[in-house]
Amino acid sequence: MRLKNKVALVTGAARGIGKAIAARFAAEGASVVVSDIDFDEATLTASALGGSGGVAAPCRLDVTQPGQVLAAIDFARQRFGRLDILVNNAGVTTRAPVLDMTLDAWERILRINLTGTMLCSQAAARAMIEAGGGRIINIASISGQRGGSGRAAYGASKAGVINLTSVMAIEFGRHNILVNAIAPGPTDVERAHSTSAQRQVTLSRMAIQRAVQPAEIASAALFLAGDDCGMITGHVLNVDGGFNTAGIVYADGA
Ligand SMILES: NC(=O)c1ccc[n+]([C@@H]2O[C@H](COP(=O)([O-])OP(=O)(O)OC[C@H]3O[C@@H](n4cnc5c(N)ncnc54)[C@H](O)[C@@H]3O)[C@@H](O)[C@H]2O)c1
């Protein structure tokens, strides 16, 4: 049990990568607040984790709403007594070329992916400072590190998350809060974010040419949340099958 007696809040945890992280943390002994804008699905997820022997509670949280963010942190503390770990996972994707970008689309992506991460981190860090420390794990993306067609808003939001990770690592270090990011490559989730043709193009640029599994992201999050991660802060851990490392990759290895 690598997270025994720890309390974690995962945003966007009703499904996908967030759900896998919540499940792994619960299996490792953490009490988990399963938060999501979709409360009904968050409730189902929390019930499933409880049914598997974990401790989990659902919470309605739209990460763009400061009042809901404060309420979610209070909920974690009232329900489980403290908050040790925040995973900023809630995120949305759209594809639009810059020439076609609307201001609404741009602002929506930035507000959820980047502003939401800042609001949740700010509120959680205040609680963690009172408690003597904690961990913040931000789910970024390979799109925050590389150019890509149609990824202006999404990529800029995730590049912002990566820089925010660095800034918070520096600012929160003296409070014993470690702040790291995970940058997933294309990951198999219930609601696919790309067509299979688009997915094939991405896979062809990876050293390990298969989709990432949510459980593999959860394993990286577990490492960053646990005691094995003692002096690592401000780091971006790519879980991307070598996408960010790769240049030209031929299928035959030649
Ligand atoms: N799936 C991938 O290939 C991939 C790759 C790289 C990075 N990511 C990142 O991983 C994270 C999770 O992605 P996923 O693929 O599991 O997505 P998903 O769509 O399966 O799940 C995202 C969850 O976030 C919730 N959500 C959306 N807006 C919200 C808001 N304003 N407040 C709170 N919750 C909200 C949704 O209800 C949903 O349950 C995102 O940050 C995404 O950018 C995903």
PDBQT file of the ligand as one rigid body, heavy atoms in Angstrom, charges set to zero:
ROOT
HETATM    1  N1  LIG A 301      -6.401  10.721 -23.980  1.00  0.00    +0.000 N 
HETATM    2  C1  LIG A 301      -5.256  11.186 -24.493  1.00  0.00    +0.000 C 
HETATM    3  O1  LIG A 301      -4.785  10.721 -25.548  1.00  0.00    +0.000 OA
HETATM    4  C2  LIG A 301      -4.494  12.289 -23.794  1.00  0.00    +0.000 A 
HETATM    5  C3  LIG A 301      -3.199  12.586 -24.236  1.00  0.00    +0.000 A 
HETATM    6  C4  LIG A 301      -2.494  13.586 -23.594  1.00  0.00    +0.000 A 
HETATM    7  C5  LIG A 301      -3.046  14.275 -22.540  1.00  0.00    +0.000 A 
HETATM    8  N2  LIG A 301      -4.322  13.971 -22.130  1.00  0.00    +0.000 N 
HETATM    9  C6  LIG A 301      -4.854  14.746 -21.003  1.00  0.00    +0.000 C 
HETATM   10  O2  LIG A 301      -5.289  13.859 -19.996  1.00  0.00    +0.000 OA
HETATM   11  C7  LIG A 301      -6.359  14.449 -19.275  1.00  0.00    +0.000 C 
HETATM   12  C8  LIG A 301      -7.534  13.477 -19.246  1.00  0.00    +0.000 C 
HETATM   13  O3  LIG A 301      -7.907  13.213 -20.578  1.00  0.00    +0.000 OA
HETATM   14  P1  LIG A 301      -8.843  11.987 -20.999  1.00  0.00    +0.000 P 
HETATM   15  O4  LIG A 301      -8.359  11.528 -22.313  1.00  0.00    +0.000 OA
HETATM   16  O5  LIG A 301      -8.968  11.034 -19.879  1.00  0.00    +0.000 OA
HETATM   17  O6  LIG A 301     -10.208  12.782 -21.240  1.00  0.00    +0.000 OA
HETATM   18  P2  LIG A 301     -11.753  12.348 -21.018  1.00  0.00    +0.000 P 
HETATM   19  O7  LIG A 301     -12.531  13.247 -21.900  1.00  0.00    +0.000 OA
HETATM   20  O8  LIG A 301     -11.894  10.894 -21.136  1.00  0.00    +0.000 OA
HETATM   21  O9  LIG A 301     -11.982  12.764 -19.495  1.00  0.00    +0.000 OA
HETATM   22  C9  LIG A 301     -11.891  14.100 -19.085  1.00  0.00    +0.000 C 
HETATM   23  C10 LIG A 301     -12.788  14.318 -17.885  1.00  0.00    +0.000 C 
HETATM   24  O10 LIG A 301     -12.705  15.721 -17.538  1.00  0.00    +0.000 OA
HETATM   25  C11 LIG A 301     -14.012  16.167 -17.212  1.00  0.00    +0.000 C 
HETATM   26  N3  LIG A 301     -14.104  17.617 -17.392  1.00  0.00    +0.000 N 
HETATM   27  C12 LIG A 301     -14.223  18.318 -18.547  1.00  0.00    +0.000 A 
HETATM   28  N4  LIG A 301     -14.334  19.626 -18.283  1.00  0.00    +0.000 NA
HETATM   29  C13 LIG A 301     -14.256  19.756 -16.936  1.00  0.00    +0.000 A 
HETATM   30  C14 LIG A 301     -14.294  20.858 -16.048  1.00  0.00    +0.000 A 
HETATM   31  N5  LIG A 301     -14.453  22.123 -16.497  1.00  0.00    +0.000 N 
HETATM   32  N6  LIG A 301     -14.162  20.638 -14.719  1.00  0.00    +0.000 NA
HETATM   33  C15 LIG A 301     -14.018  19.363 -14.248  1.00  0.00    +0.000 A 
HETATM   34  N7  LIG A 301     -14.009  18.274 -15.038  1.00  0.00    +0.000 NA
HETATM   35  C16 LIG A 301     -14.115  18.473 -16.363  1.00  0.00    +0.000 A 
HETATM   36  C17 LIG A 301     -14.940  15.393 -18.144  1.00  0.00    +0.000 C 
HETATM   37  O11 LIG A 301     -16.285  15.350 -17.638  1.00  0.00    +0.000 OA
HETATM   38  C18 LIG A 301     -14.264  14.018 -18.168  1.00  0.00    +0.000 C 
HETATM   39  O12 LIG A 301     -14.788  13.148 -17.178  1.00  0.00    +0.000 OA
HETATM   40  C19 LIG A 301      -6.675  15.756 -19.970  1.00  0.00    +0.000 C 
HETATM   41  O13 LIG A 301      -6.037  16.819 -19.288  1.00  0.00    +0.000 OA
HETATM   42  C20 LIG A 301      -6.081  15.566 -21.349  1.00  0.00    +0.000 C 
HETATM   43  O14 LIG A 301      -5.726  16.783 -21.961  1.00  0.00    +0.000 OA
HETATM   44  C21 LIG A 301      -5.064  12.996 -22.726  1.00  0.00    +0.000 A 
ENDROOT
TORSDOF 0
